Amino acid sequence: MKPSIILYKILPDDLLARLEQHFTVLPFNRLTSENRQDFLLALKQAQGLIGSGGQIDKSVLDCAPALKAVSTISVGYDNFDVQTMTERGIIMMHTPTVLTETVADTVMALILSTARRVVEVAEWAKSGQWKGSVGSELFGLDVHHKTIGILGMGRIGLALAQRAHGGFNMPVIYNDRQPNPEANSRFNARFCDLDTLLAESDFVCVSLPLTEQTHHLISDEQLAKMKPSAILINTGRGPVVDEAALIKALKQKRIYGAGLDVFEKEPLSADSELFRLPNVVALPHIGSATHETRYNMAACAVDNLITALTGKVTVNCVNPQVIK
C-alpha cells in the first residue's frame, strides 16, 4: 500500500503524476479557514505533506501522529515549527537552490526601478502629463559604480554580487555571520560590520532569513545610519525590516527610497502607506515568480518528498540531525 500524503498546492500534471506513482495523494490545493478542519482530519493518516503557504505549527503537528516528512515549495521555512518537527523525528525539506538566480534578477529589477523611478515616471506618463522634455523633478539616480551593501552573503547574495560587480561595476560590501571567501575573491567584496555597511552603501539589500536575531534588524536606529541618497531593498523576509520605522524614514526623506518584495504581513493591506509613497516600489512577493523557476521549485519539492520518505535524503534538508 502506498504511503498517504497531503498536497496543498496546485501542481503541473506531470509533477502530480510523479507524486501519484509513489503515494496516495489527497489534494487540498491550498489551506484556508474553510477547509482547515478537513485538513486536520486528513493529517491523522498522512505520512507526508507538500505545499506552500499556511502555518504548520505545533497545533497542526499535534494532529499528525503518522507524519514523517514535510516538503515546502519554497526556500523559506519560518512558517513551520521546525523545532517540534525535529523533536518528533519529522524531516523538513525545502528548495534552497533553484530560485537563486531568479531572485537575484528581482533584486536588480528593484534596484533599477527605485533608483530610476521607473514605476513613478511610467505612471506619470500614462496619466497624460508627458507634454515635453522631462524636468529635473523626475530625475533619478545612477546605479553603475555605486556601492552595494548586501546583508546575507549566501547563494542569492553571491548571485547579486555577480550582477552588481560584473554588470554595473559596483563596489560590493557585505555583512554576514562570517566572511565569505568566494565573495572576496570573485568580486573583490569587503566584509564589514552592519554599521559600516549602512553608512557606506548606496543600496542596502536585505537577503536574510527570518530568525530571532534578524527580526527588525533594520529599524529606526539602522535607518538613521543610511545615507539620505540611499535605497533599501528587501527580498529576504518582511519582518527583518521594521515597516513602521521604514515608512517614517521614507516620509521624512531620511532615505531616498525603498524597493520591497516582502512585507511584515502578506498580502500587504491595500491601505498601506507603502502603496501611496512615490519613492517606494512594492511588489507582491514575486521574487521567484517566473514560469521556469516556479516549475523547478515544485519539481524539487516533489523529489524532496520522495527522497525523504524513501530514506535517501542527501541535500535540501533543514534538520539533518533527524536523519542522523
N, C-alpha and C positions, 0 to 999 in steps of 0.2 A: 504493500500500500504506500502511495506517495505521501511525503510529508505535507501537511497543510500550511499554507502561508496566506497572509493578507496583503493585498496590493491596494494602496490608497493614492494612486496616481494613474492617470490615463497613459498607457504606453503604446508605441507603434505596434502594429500587428505582429511583426516578426519577433519583437522582443517579448511580447506576451506569449507567443507560441513557444519561445525558448523556455520561459518560466514553466509553461504547462507541460513541457517534456519531463520536467523534474519534480513538479509539485502539483498538488491540488490547490488551485488559485481561487480565493474569494475576493472579488474586486469591490472596492468602495469608491473608486475614482478620486475622491478627496474627503477629508474629515470635516464634518460640520456638526453644529449643535443638534441638528435634526437626526443625524444617523449615529450619534455618539453611543447610545445605549446598544444599538445593534452591533456596533464596532466592538464594544467592550464584551458583549456576549460571545462574539466570534473569536475573540482573543483567548478564550478559555481552552480552545483546542489548537491554536496556531503555534507552530514551531518557528515560523519566520515572519518577518514584517518588512515591507519595502514600500517606499514612497517619499514624499517630501511635504513639509509644512505641518502645522499642528504641534502641540506639546505632548511629548511622550514622557510623562513624569512618573513619579512613584505610584500615584493613584491608578494610572493606566497599567503600569507594570504589575501591580498587585492583582490585576485581572488576567494575567498571562502566565499561569504556572508552567506551561509547556514550552515557553519561548526560549529559543536557543540562539537566534541571531536576528539582528536588525540591520538593514541596509538603507541608508539615506541617499537620495538622489541629489546630493549637494556636497560641498566641501565642508561647510559649517555644520556643527552638531550641538550648538549651545541650547537647542530646544529639546535635547534628550538628557535624561538623568543618567549620565554615564557612570557615576559612582554606584548607584543602585544596580545598574546592569552588570557592572564588574563584580560587585559583591555576590550577585546571583549567577555568575558564570555565563552571562549573555554576551555574545560577540557583537561589537558595534563597528560597522563598516561605513566608509564614506568614499567620495570621489575626488581626491585632492589634486590630481594631475591634469585631467582632461580639459579643465576650464582655464588653465593658467594664461595661455596666450590671448584668449578672448577677453578675459577680464582686464589684462594689461592694455588691450586695444581700447576698452571702455574708459580706462583712466586717462589715456591720451586724448580721447574724444572730449572728456570733461575739461582737461587742461586747456585744450584749444578753444572750446566753446565758451568757457568762462573768460579766458584772457582776451579773446577777440570779440566777446559779447555777441556771439553768433545768434543765439535764440532771441535775445532782446532786439537786435538790429533787424533780424528777419521779420519779426512781428511788426516792428515799426514800418518796414517797407510794405508788408501786406496790408497794413491799415490805411495805406494811401498817402502816407506822409513823405514819401520819396519824391521831392519836387526838383531836386538838383543835386549838386555835389554834397557828400556827407560832411558835416562840420565836425569840429574837434570834440563837441559834446558827446559824440558817438564813437570816438576813437577808443581802441582797446590797448592792450599791452603786447609787446613781443614775447614769444615763447623761446625762440632759439637763444642759446648762450646764457639763459637764466639758470639759477641754481635750483635743482630739485632736491627736496628732502623727503626721504622715504622712511616711514615708520613701519618696520617689519620687512626685513630683507630675506623673505622666503622665496618660494617659486615665483609668485606674482611680482614680488619686489625685484627679483632679478630680471624678469621679462620686461618690467617697466624701465629699469635702469638701462637695459639694452636699447630700448626705443629712444629714451631721452638722451643718452650719451652718443649712440651711433647715428641717430636720425636728426637730432636737434642740437648737437654739440653742447649739451647741458652738463655742467659740473654736477656730480652726484655725491650727496652726503646722506648718511642713514643712521638710524638708531635701532638697535635690537638688543636681545639679551646678551649677545656676544658678537664680535666681529665676524664677517663672512669673507673668508679668503678669496672666494671666487669673485665676489663683487669688487674687492680691492684690486685684483689682478686684471680682470677683464675690462672694467670700466673706470679704473683709477678712482674708485669710490672711497670716501673717507668716513670712517666710523666716528661718531661723536655722541655726546650726551644729548638729552632731549632739549635742554635749554639752548644749546648751541645750534641745534637743527632749527628750532623755531625762530631764532634771531637771524640766521643767515639765509634761510630758504625763501625763494620767490614762490615756490609751490610746495606746500606741505601735504604729502599724500599718505593717507592712512590705509595701511594694508595689514591690519591686525585682527586676530580672533578676539572674541569677547570672553574675558575671564574676570575674576575678582580684581585682578591687578590692572586690567585695561579699561574697566568701566569708568566712564567720564574722565579718561586720561587727558582729554582735551577739554578744558573748561575755562572759566574766566581768567585764571592766572596764566594759563598757557597761551590763550588767545592774545592776551596783553603783551606777550613777548614777541609776537609776529610783527613783521613789517606792515605799515599801512598799505603798501602796494602788494602784499602777499595774498595768495589764494589758497584756501583749504579745500582739499579733495578727499572725500571719504567713500571708498568702495569696500571697506572691510566689514565692520559691523556697526550698525547705527548707534548703539549706546556707548561706543568708545568716545563719541563726541557728545558733550552736554548741549543739547539742542537749544535750550533756553538761553544759555550763555552765547552760543553762536549767533542766534537771532539778534541779541542785543549788540554784539560786536559788529554785525553787518549793518544794522540800522544806524549805529553811531559812526559807521565808516572807519572803524578801527582796523579792519582788514578790507581788501579790495573786493573780494567775492568768495563764493563757495560753489563747488560742483559736487553734488551728492547723489549717490545711488542707493544709499541705505539710510534708515531712519530709526529713531528710538522705538516708535510704534508703526507697524506696517499693516495695511496700507496707510500712508500718510493722510491725515484728515484733509478734506478739501478746503477747509477754512484755515489751514496752517498758514502762518505768516511767511513761511518759506516759499510758498507758491506766489506770493504777492510782491516779494522783493525783487527788483530788477537785476540785482547783482548776484542772483542765485540761479543755477541750473539744477533742477530737481528731476531726477529720473525715477521711474517706478521699479527699481531693483532689477535692472536688465543686464547686469554685468556679464552674465553668461548666456544671454538670450539671443543666440543665433540658432538656426535650424541644425547646423552641423554639431555645435557644441552640446546643445541640449540632448540631441540623439546620443552622442557619445557618452554623456553623463549617465543617461538611462541605461545604456548598454553596459557601462562599467558597473553600475549598481546591481544589475541583473547578474553579471558574472560574480560580483562580490558575494551576493547571497548564495549562489550555487556553491562557491568555494567554501563559504562559512559553514554551510550545512552538510558538506561532504568532507570536512576536516582537512582541507587543502589550502588554507589561508597562508599567503606569504607576504602580501602587500595590502595597503589600504585599511588596515585595522587600527581603530582608535585606541583600543585597550588590549594590546597584545599579551598582557600578563594573564588574561583569561585563557589563551591558547597554551601558554607555557605551564 
